């Protein structure tokens, strides 16, 4: 594990909500992050799809990690927008975020969220957000 991934893993492990839902930091590097969660009934809505709040969590957290790693510091989301493309079915969700524009104190990031099943990956949501360096 390189230094950037180790830094991200320490922050990830300190997030109680992340631990509650069982999310996993799959990958982390300069300006990029991948976060996944295994689906289970408690994370679904009444029609059996992944709950929109779960998808939103994945987008928000992946965007924050990508932006923070791009900035080289701990960070906070200052805003984000999400578009749900299709209902998320499957056994696993994964969010892949990239910092698209990094300044001194903020980064603009994009994120794609995929549902995964035996047929492969299907895009279920797109998000974009702004991340700011956490006040220290």
N, CA and C atoms as a LAMMPS dump frame, in Angstrom:
ITEM: TIMESTEP
0
ITEM: NUMBER OF ATOMS
408
ITEM: BOX BOUNDS ff ff ff
-5.0000000000000000e+02 5.0000000000000000e+02
-5.0000000000000000e+02 5.0000000000000000e+02
-5.0000000000000000e+02 5.0000000000000000e+02
ITEM: ATOMS id mol type element x y z
1 1 1 N 0.851 -1.171 0
2 1 2 C 0 0 0
3 1 3 C 0.903 1.242 0
4 2 1 N 0.686 2.137 -0.973
5 2 2 C 1.508 3.339 -1.026
6 2 3 C 1.041 4.354 0.021
7 3 1 N 1.801 5.436 0.166
8 3 2 C 1.541 6.438 1.198
9 3 3 C 0.177 7.104 1.024
10 4 1 N -0.217 7.407 -0.205
11 4 2 C -1.507 8.047 -0.468
12 4 3 C -2.649 7.134 -0.06
13 5 1 N -2.568 5.859 -0.452
14 5 2 C -3.619 4.911 -0.106
15 5 3 C -3.668 4.686 1.4
16 6 1 N -2.529 4.63 2.051
17 6 2 C -2.481 4.449 3.508
18 6 3 C -3.138 5.634 4.225
19 7 1 N -2.866 6.868 3.75
20 7 2 C -3.486 8.071 4.301
21 7 3 C -5.01 7.977 4.168
22 8 1 N -5.478 7.605 2.982
23 8 2 C -6.915 7.482 2.737
24 8 3 C -7.525 6.372 3.596
25 9 1 N -6.837 5.256 3.716
26 9 2 C -7.348 4.126 4.492
27 9 3 C -7.527 4.496 5.961
28 10 1 N -6.618 5.288 6.511
29 10 2 C -6.737 5.726 7.905
30 10 3 C -7.982 6.589 8.101
31 11 1 N -8.225 7.517 7.193
32 11 2 C -9.41 8.379 7.284
33 11 3 C -10.671 7.543 7.103
34 12 1 N -10.66 6.651 6.132
35 12 2 C -11.81 5.79 5.849
36 12 3 C -12.175 4.967 7.084
37 13 1 N -11.185 4.399 7.74
38 13 2 C -11.41 3.555 8.917
39 13 3 C -11.974 4.339 10.091
40 14 1 N -11.805 5.66 10.085
41 14 2 C -12.286 6.498 11.183
42 14 3 C -13.718 6.989 10.975
43 15 1 N -14.387 6.557 9.912
44 15 2 C -15.745 7.008 9.611
45 15 3 C -16.776 6.004 10.147
46 16 1 N -17.462 6.323 11.241
47 16 2 C -18.429 5.376 11.811
48 16 3 C -19.545 4.974 10.842
49 17 1 N -20.084 5.933 10.065
50 17 2 C -21.169 5.588 9.149
51 17 3 C -20.694 4.615 8.074
52 18 1 N -19.494 4.828 7.592
53 18 2 C -18.903 3.939 6.594
54 18 3 C -18.799 2.52 7.14
55 19 1 N -18.405 2.404 8.401
56 19 2 C -18.302 1.087 9.027
57 19 3 C -19.69 0.461 9.196
58 20 1 N -20.69 1.275 9.539
59 20 2 C -22.051 0.792 9.729
60 20 3 C -22.6 0.115 8.473
61 21 1 N -22.374 0.736 7.316
62 21 2 C -22.925 0.153 6.09
63 21 3 C -21.993 -0.864 5.444
64 22 1 N -20.772 -0.984 5.957
65 22 2 C -19.845 -1.995 5.449
66 22 3 C -19.162 -1.626 4.152
67 23 1 N -18.918 -0.342 3.935
68 23 2 C -18.245 0.1 2.71
69 23 3 C -16.763 -0.262 2.746
70 24 1 N -16.177 -0.336 1.557
71 24 2 C -14.771 -0.73 1.39
72 24 3 C -14.062 0.285 0.493
73 25 1 N -12.889 0.725 0.917
74 25 2 C -12.047 1.573 0.07
75 25 3 C -11.285 0.645 -0.867
76 26 1 N -11.717 0.585 -2.11
77 26 2 C -11.156 -0.35 -3.086
78 26 3 C -9.832 0.164 -3.642
79 27 1 N -9.787 1.446 -3.956
80 27 2 C -8.581 2.046 -4.542
81 27 3 C -8.522 3.514 -4.165
82 28 1 N -7.302 4.026 -4.054
83 28 2 C -7.099 5.442 -3.776
84 28 3 C -5.742 5.847 -4.322
85 29 1 N -5.701 7 -4.953
86 29 2 C -4.46 7.53 -5.497
87 29 3 C -4.597 9.029 -5.634
88 30 1 N -3.595 9.666 -6.168
89 30 2 C -3.607 11.12 -6.336
90 30 3 C -4.813 11.534 -7.188
91 31 1 N -5.817 12.137 -6.554
92 31 2 C -6.98 12.633 -7.271
93 31 3 C -7.976 11.583 -7.721
94 32 1 N -7.963 10.402 -7.112
95 32 2 C -8.94 9.375 -7.504
96 32 3 C -9.251 8.471 -6.323
97 33 1 N -10.462 7.92 -6.338
98 33 2 C -10.872 6.994 -5.281
99 33 3 C -11.977 6.083 -5.797
100 34 1 N -11.999 4.859 -5.282
101 34 2 C -13.063 3.898 -5.564
102 34 3 C -13.549 3.333 -4.242
103 35 1 N -14.863 3.398 -4.041
104 35 2 C -15.486 2.892 -2.828
105 35 3 C -16.606 1.948 -3.23
106 36 1 N -16.697 0.802 -2.555
107 36 2 C -17.709 -0.193 -2.893
108 36 3 C -18.458 -0.647 -1.648
109 37 1 N -19.618 -1.217 -1.872
110 37 2 C -20.404 -1.815 -0.791
111 37 3 C -21.119 -3.049 -1.339
112 38 1 N -21.105 -4.109 -0.547
113 38 2 C -21.846 -5.322 -0.888
114 38 3 C -23.311 -5.082 -0.53
115 39 1 N -24.199 -5.422 -1.436
116 39 2 C -25.618 -5.209 -1.188
117 39 3 C -26.159 -6.26 -0.22
118 40 1 N -27.064 -5.806 0.627
119 40 2 C -27.81 -6.683 1.525
120 40 3 C -29.183 -6.053 1.715
121 41 1 N -30.131 -6.817 2.215
122 41 2 C -31.512 -6.344 2.302
123 41 3 C -31.667 -5.034 3.062
124 42 1 N -30.89 -4.824 4.108
125 42 2 C -31.008 -3.603 4.912
126 42 3 C -30.654 -2.339 4.129
127 43 1 N -30 -2.478 2.98
128 43 2 C -29.586 -1.328 2.172
129 43 3 C -30.503 -1.097 0.97
130 44 1 N -31.58 -1.85 0.896
131 44 2 C -32.517 -1.743 -0.23
132 44 3 C -33.755 -0.933 0.163
133 45 1 N -34.429 -0.398 -0.852
134 45 2 C -35.707 0.253 -0.621
135 45 3 C -36.83 -0.759 -0.873
136 46 1 N -38.068 -0.319 -0.804
137 46 2 C -39.212 -1.234 -0.828
138 46 3 C -39.384 -2.013 -2.133
139 47 1 N -38.777 -1.563 -3.235
140 47 2 C -38.887 -2.275 -4.512
141 47 3 C -37.717 -3.225 -4.752
142 48 1 N -36.799 -3.286 -3.805
143 48 2 C -35.662 -4.19 -3.915
144 48 3 C -34.413 -3.581 -4.527
145 49 1 N -34.478 -2.312 -4.922
146 49 2 C -33.308 -1.634 -5.482
147 49 3 C -32.455 -1.075 -4.342
148 50 1 N -31.196 -0.764 -4.644
149 50 2 C -30.357 -0.076 -3.656
150 50 3 C -31.015 1.264 -3.319
151 51 1 N -31.038 1.616 -2.049
152 51 2 C -31.647 2.87 -1.615
153 51 3 C -30.862 4.044 -2.203
154 52 1 N -31.573 5.077 -2.627
155 52 2 C -30.929 6.263 -3.185
156 52 3 C -29.957 6.913 -2.227
157 53 1 N -30.231 6.829 -0.934
158 53 2 C -29.319 7.385 0.061
159 53 3 C -27.983 6.66 0.081
160 54 1 N -28.006 5.365 -0.171
161 54 2 C -26.768 4.589 -0.242
162 54 3 C -25.948 5.021 -1.454
163 55 1 N -26.605 5.188 -2.578
164 55 2 C -25.922 5.623 -3.793
165 55 3 C -25.348 7.03 -3.584
166 56 1 N -26.124 7.891 -2.941
167 56 2 C -25.672 9.246 -2.649
168 56 3 C -24.468 9.239 -1.707
169 57 1 N -24.492 8.379 -0.686
170 57 2 C -23.339 8.244 0.214
171 57 3 C -22.086 7.874 -0.581
172 58 1 N -22.206 6.874 -1.459
173 58 2 C -21.046 6.431 -2.237
174 58 3 C -20.491 7.578 -3.079
175 59 1 N -21.375 8.322 -3.728
176 59 2 C -20.929 9.454 -4.545
177 59 3 C -20.243 10.507 -3.688
178 60 1 N -20.873 10.906 -2.598
179 60 2 C -20.331 11.938 -1.72
180 60 3 C -18.965 11.536 -1.176
181 61 1 N -18.856 10.334 -0.649
182 61 2 C -17.6 9.928 -0.031
183 61 3 C -16.491 9.739 -1.073
184 62 1 N -16.813 9.161 -2.213
185 62 2 C -15.799 8.977 -3.259
186 62 3 C -15.318 10.328 -3.782
187 63 1 N -16.249 11.263 -3.97
188 63 2 C -15.877 12.615 -4.416
189 63 3 C -14.965 13.276 -3.389
190 64 1 N -15.306 13.165 -2.115
191 64 2 C -14.496 13.787 -1.067
192 64 3 C -13.092 13.189 -1.021
193 65 1 N -13.003 11.873 -1.146
194 65 2 C -11.677 11.243 -1.134
195 65 3 C -10.87 11.64 -2.367
196 66 1 N -11.474 11.604 -3.543
197 66 2 C -10.743 11.984 -4.76
198 66 3 C -10.254 13.423 -4.658
199 67 1 N -11.134 14.325 -4.21
200 67 2 C -10.742 15.728 -4.084
201 67 3 C -9.685 15.939 -3.023
202 68 1 N -9.849 15.318 -1.872
203 68 2 C -8.863 15.452 -0.803
204 68 3 C -7.504 14.906 -1.208
205 69 1 N -7.508 13.767 -1.894
206 69 2 C -6.237 13.198 -2.352
207 69 3 C -5.616 14.042 -3.455
208 70 1 N -6.447 14.699 -4.254
209 70 2 C -5.929 15.634 -5.244
210 70 3 C -5.307 16.859 -4.584
211 71 1 N -5.951 17.321 -3.51
212 71 2 C -5.444 18.47 -2.768
213 71 3 C -4.276 18.097 -1.859
214 72 1 N -4.178 16.827 -1.534
215 72 2 C -3.113 16.358 -0.655
216 72 3 C -3.395 16.58 0.822
217 73 1 N -4.69 16.632 1.185
218 73 2 C -5.053 16.884 2.574
219 73 3 C -6.425 16.307 2.875
220 74 1 N -6.786 16.271 4.142
221 74 2 C -8.133 15.903 4.551
222 74 3 C -9.088 16.951 3.983
223 75 1 N -10.282 16.548 3.589
224 75 2 C -11.18 17.469 2.895
225 75 3 C -12.634 17.234 3.288
226 76 1 N -13.47 18.172 2.897
227 76 2 C -14.911 18.113 3.114
228 76 3 C -15.622 18.443 1.81
229 77 1 N -16.772 17.839 1.598
230 77 2 C -17.594 18.189 0.444
231 77 3 C -18.295 19.511 0.744
232 78 1 N -18.196 20.475 -0.178
233 78 2 C -18.94 21.723 0.014
234 78 3 C -20.257 21.694 -0.763
235 79 1 N -20.32 20.883 -1.811
236 79 2 C -21.586 20.672 -2.538
237 79 3 C -21.416 19.509 -3.493
238 80 1 N -22.554 18.856 -3.813
239 80 2 C -22.527 17.881 -4.891
240 80 3 C -23.917 17.693 -5.45
241 81 1 N -23.964 17.226 -6.668
242 81 2 C -25.208 16.976 -7.405
243 81 3 C -25.16 15.551 -7.904
244 82 1 N -26.306 14.891 -7.892
245 82 2 C -26.352 13.514 -8.369
246 82 3 C -27.525 13.337 -9.324
247 83 1 N -27.289 12.576 -10.379
248 83 2 C -28.337 12.174 -11.307
249 83 3 C -28.437 10.651 -11.247
250 84 1 N -29.621 10.159 -10.917
251 84 2 C -29.853 8.718 -10.921
252 84 3 C -30.229 8.314 -12.342
253 85 1 N -29.465 7.416 -12.925
254 85 2 C -29.648 7.007 -14.317
255 85 3 C -30.627 5.842 -14.427
256 86 1 N -30.494 4.866 -13.534
257 86 2 C -31.389 3.701 -13.513
258 86 3 C -31.354 3.098 -12.119
259 87 1 N -32.375 2.313 -11.766
260 87 2 C -32.36 1.655 -10.458
261 87 3 C -31.145 0.735 -10.323
262 88 1 N -30.556 0.749 -9.151
263 88 2 C -29.372 -0.08 -8.899
264 88 3 C -29.807 -1.447 -8.391
265 89 1 N -29.526 -2.442 -9.187
266 89 2 C -29.786 -3.834 -8.816
267 89 3 C -28.436 -4.51 -8.648
268 90 1 N -28.435 -5.728 -8.239
269 90 2 C -27.179 -6.456 -8.202
270 90 3 C -26.695 -6.74 -6.802
271 91 1 N -25.479 -7.235 -6.736
272 91 2 C -24.903 -7.693 -5.486
273 91 3 C -23.875 -6.732 -4.909
274 92 1 N -23.466 -5.752 -5.7
275 92 2 C -22.409 -4.841 -5.254
276 92 3 C -22.57 -3.507 -5.976
277 93 1 N -22.223 -2.424 -5.285
278 93 2 C -22.167 -1.1 -5.892
279 93 3 C -20.74 -0.602 -5.779
280 94 1 N -20.296 0.146 -6.793
281 94 2 C -18.969 0.749 -6.73
282 94 3 C -19.028 2.164 -7.29
283 95 1 N -18.388 3.079 -6.581
284 95 2 C -18.29 4.478 -7.01
285 95 3 C -16.847 4.756 -7.384
286 96 1 N -16.66 5.364 -8.544
287 96 2 C -15.32 5.733 -9.027
288 96 3 C -15.287 7.235 -9.256
289 97 1 N -14.47 7.917 -8.469
290 97 2 C -14.409 9.377 -8.546
291 97 3 C -13.026 9.845 -8.96
292 98 1 N -13.01 10.983 -9.671
293 98 2 C -11.774 11.588 -10.149
294 98 3 C -11.833 13.09 -9.928
295 99 1 N -10.73 13.652 -9.443
296 99 2 C -10.615 15.11 -9.339
297 99 3 C -10.323 15.65 -10.734
298 100 1 N -11.206 16.485 -11.244
299 100 2 C -11.081 17.018 -12.606
300 100 3 C -10.389 18.368 -12.646
301 101 1 N -10.48 19.101 -11.559
302 101 2 C -9.826 20.41 -11.477
303 101 3 C -9.413 20.646 -10.04
304 102 1 N -8.123 20.791 -9.817
305 102 2 C -7.611 20.942 -8.452
306 102 3 C -6.886 22.281 -8.331
307 103 1 N -7.35 23.086 -7.372
308 103 2 C -6.692 24.346 -7.066
309 103 3 C -5.925 24.228 -5.76
310 104 1 N -5.687 25.363 -5.128
311 104 2 C -4.955 25.344 -3.849
312 104 3 C -5.826 24.868 -2.701
313 105 1 N -7.121 25.267 -2.696
314 105 2 C -8.001 24.944 -1.564
315 105 3 C -9.253 24.179 -1.941
316 106 1 N -9.504 23.999 -3.236
317 106 2 C -10.7 23.251 -3.617
318 106 3 C -10.447 22.428 -4.862
319 107 1 N -11.275 21.392 -5.019
320 107 2 C -11.199 20.523 -6.186
321 107 3 C -12.609 20.229 -6.675
322 108 1 N -12.776 20.183 -7.982
323 108 2 C -14.04 19.799 -8.59
324 108 3 C -13.872 18.375 -9.095
325 109 1 N -14.823 17.516 -8.697
326 109 2 C -14.691 16.085 -8.972
327 109 3 C -15.932 15.533 -9.659
328 110 1 N -15.733 14.447 -10.399
329 110 2 C -16.854 13.721 -10.986
330 110 3 C -16.82 12.292 -10.476
331 111 1 N -17.989 11.645 -10.515
332 111 2 C -18.107 10.289 -9.993
333 111 3 C -19.139 9.514 -10.798
334 112 1 N -18.808 8.265 -11.066
335 112 2 C -19.745 7.328 -11.682
336 112 3 C -20 6.206 -10.685
337 113 1 N -21.278 5.849 -10.521
338 113 2 C -21.648 4.783 -9.606
339 113 3 C -22.256 3.66 -10.441
340 114 1 N -21.719 2.456 -10.248
341 114 2 C -22.143 1.286 -11.003
342 114 3 C -22.738 0.239 -10.08
343 115 1 N -23.759 -0.458 -10.566
344 115 2 C -24.236 -1.655 -9.879
345 115 3 C -23.607 -2.843 -10.606
346 116 1 N -23.277 -3.861 -9.846
347 116 2 C -22.583 -5.026 -10.395
348 116 3 C -23.402 -6.276 -10.118
349 117 1 N -23.569 -7.084 -11.149
350 117 2 C -24.208 -8.393 -10.991
351 117 3 C -23.496 -9.387 -11.902
352 118 1 N -24.079 -10.549 -12.093
353 118 2 C -23.415 -11.591 -12.898
354 118 3 C -23.277 -11.205 -14.37
355 119 1 N -23.957 -10.151 -14.809
356 119 2 C -23.831 -9.684 -16.195
357 119 3 C -22.791 -8.579 -16.348
358 120 1 N -22.214 -8.122 -15.236
359 120 2 C -21.208 -7.075 -15.292
360 120 3 C -21.65 -5.806 -14.6
361 121 1 N -21.065 -4.688 -15.016
362 121 2 C -21.341 -3.386 -14.416
363 121 3 C -22.365 -2.616 -15.245
364 122 1 N -23.247 -1.907 -14.534
365 122 2 C -24.224 -1.037 -15.192
366 122 3 C -24.217 0.314 -14.483
367 123 1 N -24.07 1.371 -15.265
368 123 2 C -24.091 2.718 -14.711
369 123 3 C -25.461 2.982 -14.084
370 124 1 N -25.479 3.405 -12.814
371 124 2 C -26.757 3.718 -12.179
372 124 3 C -26.859 5.184 -11.744
373 125 1 N -25.716 5.889 -11.622
374 125 2 C -25.769 7.294 -11.237
375 125 3 C -24.499 8.029 -11.641
376 126 1 N -24.648 9.326 -11.841
377 126 2 C -23.526 10.23 -12.123
378 126 3 C -23.59 11.376 -11.113
379 127 1 N -22.44 11.795 -10.625
380 127 2 C -22.408 12.887 -9.658
381 127 3 C -21.23 13.811 -9.945
382 128 1 N -21.365 15.041 -9.499
383 128 2 C -20.282 16.008 -9.586
384 128 3 C -20.298 16.82 -8.299
385 129 1 N -19.122 17.144 -7.787
386 129 2 C -19.086 17.899 -6.549
387 129 3 C -17.835 18.717 -6.381
388 130 1 N -17.895 19.632 -5.421
389 130 2 C -16.77 20.47 -5.059
390 130 3 C -16.319 20.088 -3.663
391 131 1 N -15.024 19.958 -3.492
392 131 2 C -14.415 19.551 -2.236
393 131 3 C -13.458 20.66 -1.796
394 132 1 N -13.45 20.942 -0.499
395 132 2 C -12.556 21.96 0.046
396 132 3 C -11.642 21.343 1.1
397 133 1 N -10.455 21.895 1.221
398 133 2 C -9.535 21.443 2.257
399 133 3 C -10.164 21.677 3.623
400 134 1 N -10.086 20.665 4.489
401 134 2 C -10.667 20.79 5.837
402 134 3 C -9.872 21.81 6.644
403 135 1 N -10.593 22.616 7.395
404 135 2 C -9.923 23.598 8.251
405 135 3 C -9.169 22.857 9.344
406 136 1 N -7.981 23.213 9.567
407 136 2 C -7.182 22.477 10.515
408 136 3 C -6.838 23.251 11.688
